[in-house]
Amino acid sequence: MSASPDFLKALKLQNPILQAPLAGGGDTPELVAAVSNAGGLGFIGAAYLSPEQILQAASNVKSKTSRPFGINLFAPSAPAASLISPDTAIRCVAPYFSELGLPAPALTAGPPFSFADQLAAALETGATAFSFTFGLLPADAMQSLKRKSIFVMGTATTVSEAIELEKTGVDAVVAQGSEAGGHRGTFGGDFSASMIGTIALVPQIGDAVRVPVIASGGIMDGRGIAAALALGASAVQLGTAFLTCTESGVPEAYREAILNALEDQTRITRAFSGRPARGIVNRFMTEVESNDDGEAILPFPLQNALTRPLRTAAAKNGRAEFLSLWAGQGVRMARRQSAAELMARLVKETDSAIRGLQGTRSHESVPSKSGVATN
Ligand SMILES: Cc1cc2nc3c(=O)[nH]c(=O)nc-3n(C[C@H](O)[C@H](O)[C@H](O)COP(=O)(O)O)c2cc1C
């Protein structure tokens, strides 16, 4: 029941706590740096950033910390072959655009940069770690990361995905349980069959691979961290818990929605992006899904591009009913606090949860076995 010292050493961490990449603006440089400064690993979710924005974000982080940090991208996938006409999906979202006074929705061209361009920028950032989700890395991408001695982590939602990732040379696997907020990382099978809870997923992946496993999904406090370490995880990755930190970049309406949400108010939806993701149930999610006859939601990333102007305007206007409120099932445990406060609290709680499991109440006489620095 201890964080792997090798894992902590490889990443020069004091605490086995990773701030999940939060693509879309949640992970500001202030948040990333605060987590790294507290001995954890802050991550820049760079999937939607241009190469220039990736370099700028990393430079902002480095102006606030000299500690290690990570960069995350979406693994490249074949371009969405839209077999269906976009007309129904466009018609379906049009009333919401008009409600917010926006021009009529339209499908726009994809971003003017590729995964290879983003990776080339990521390689120049000085990041200690690189993680990815939605698939496997091309061999040349893996080689270029290894040449720079960057620690590489891939996301798995099943044991077979973890095994595939290990074969491609990742240094660790992020085991994403079904409780997790945000997009499902599933790439090797059916989305709904790959909804394995963190408590079942982590030990089964741990039994199947030799690389360290990072537990992710529904972990919000030290009890969850202690449980993950007991299951054999070398570290944990928390997303939702960091979204309500003062440094997070999410709009206030989003933060409030998380702080007020209960554990039964999140659901997996394709309505916003075309790819299954967990978020707090709201009007857009419910109405678009109820209209979906198989043609009302385009495949990722087309639906994501289609709904982006609506989400951007909703963020400006504080309209939570049109925002993708990505959050995990641990929402009831979310708190408004600074990232430094959250990190200090996680460390303290983990230590006391582990002491509780060991059946001792003496905080002074028993050395910490968690690998979690208590100072
Ligand atoms: C707002 C948000 C954005 C996310 N963006 C990314 C991302 O860009 N890349 C990634 O690998 N995971 C992303 N995730 C998923 C996290 O890595 C992680 O699996 C999840 O947050 C863990 O569950 P929790 O939110 O219950 O802690 C995101 C999650 C959220 C909530």
PDBQT file of the ligand as one rigid body, heavy atoms in Angstrom, charges set to zero:
ROOT
HETATM    1  C1  LIG A 401     -13.015  19.099 -18.018  1.00  0.00    +0.000 C 
HETATM    2  C2  LIG A 401     -12.227  17.862 -18.282  1.00  0.00    +0.000 A 
HETATM    3  C3  LIG A 401     -11.348  17.855 -19.353  1.00  0.00    +0.000 A 
HETATM    4  C4  LIG A 401     -10.558  16.717 -19.602  1.00  0.00    +0.000 A 
HETATM    5  N1  LIG A 401      -9.660  16.748 -20.625  1.00  0.00    +0.000 NA
HETATM    6  C5  LIG A 401      -8.811  15.695 -20.804  1.00  0.00    +0.000 A 
HETATM    7  C6  LIG A 401      -7.780  15.766 -21.778  1.00  0.00    +0.000 A 
HETATM    8  O1  LIG A 401      -7.622  16.752 -22.480  1.00  0.00    +0.000 OA
HETATM    9  N2  LIG A 401      -6.967  14.698 -21.901  1.00  0.00    +0.000 N 
HETATM   10  C7  LIG A 401      -7.096  13.574 -21.120  1.00  0.00    +0.000 A 
HETATM   11  O2  LIG A 401      -6.306  12.644 -21.260  1.00  0.00    +0.000 OA
HETATM   12  N3  LIG A 401      -8.072  13.488 -20.204  1.00  0.00    +0.000 NA
HETATM   13  C8  LIG A 401      -8.926  14.521 -20.022  1.00  0.00    +0.000 A 
HETATM   14  N4  LIG A 401      -9.913  14.435 -19.075  1.00  0.00    +0.000 N 
HETATM   15  C9  LIG A 401     -10.101  13.185 -18.329  1.00  0.00    +0.000 C 
HETATM   16  C10 LIG A 401      -9.133  13.106 -17.167  1.00  0.00    +0.000 C 
HETATM   17  O3  LIG A 401      -7.849  12.774 -17.636  1.00  0.00    +0.000 OA
HETATM   18  C11 LIG A 401      -9.513  12.044 -16.121  1.00  0.00    +0.000 C 
HETATM   19  O4  LIG A 401      -9.704  10.795 -16.737  1.00  0.00    +0.000 OA
HETATM   20  C12 LIG A 401     -10.751  12.382 -15.323  1.00  0.00    +0.000 C 
HETATM   21  O5  LIG A 401     -10.829  13.750 -15.002  1.00  0.00    +0.000 OA
HETATM   22  C13 LIG A 401     -10.730  11.573 -14.036  1.00  0.00    +0.000 C 
HETATM   23  O6  LIG A 401     -11.955  11.576 -13.410  1.00  0.00    +0.000 OA
HETATM   24  P1  LIG A 401     -12.412  12.678 -12.309  1.00  0.00    +0.000 P 
HETATM   25  O7  LIG A 401     -12.802  13.861 -13.116  1.00  0.00    +0.000 OA
HETATM   26  O8  LIG A 401     -13.541  12.004 -11.633  1.00  0.00    +0.000 OA
HETATM   27  O9  LIG A 401     -11.219  12.952 -11.426  1.00  0.00    +0.000 OA
HETATM   28  C14 LIG A 401     -10.700  15.551 -18.795  1.00  0.00    +0.000 A 
HETATM   29  C15 LIG A 401     -11.605  15.577 -17.735  1.00  0.00    +0.000 A 
HETATM   30  C16 LIG A 401     -12.360  16.710 -17.469  1.00  0.00    +0.000 A 
HETATM   31  C17 LIG A 401     -13.296  16.694 -16.281  1.00  0.00    +0.000 C 
ENDROOT
TORSDOF 0
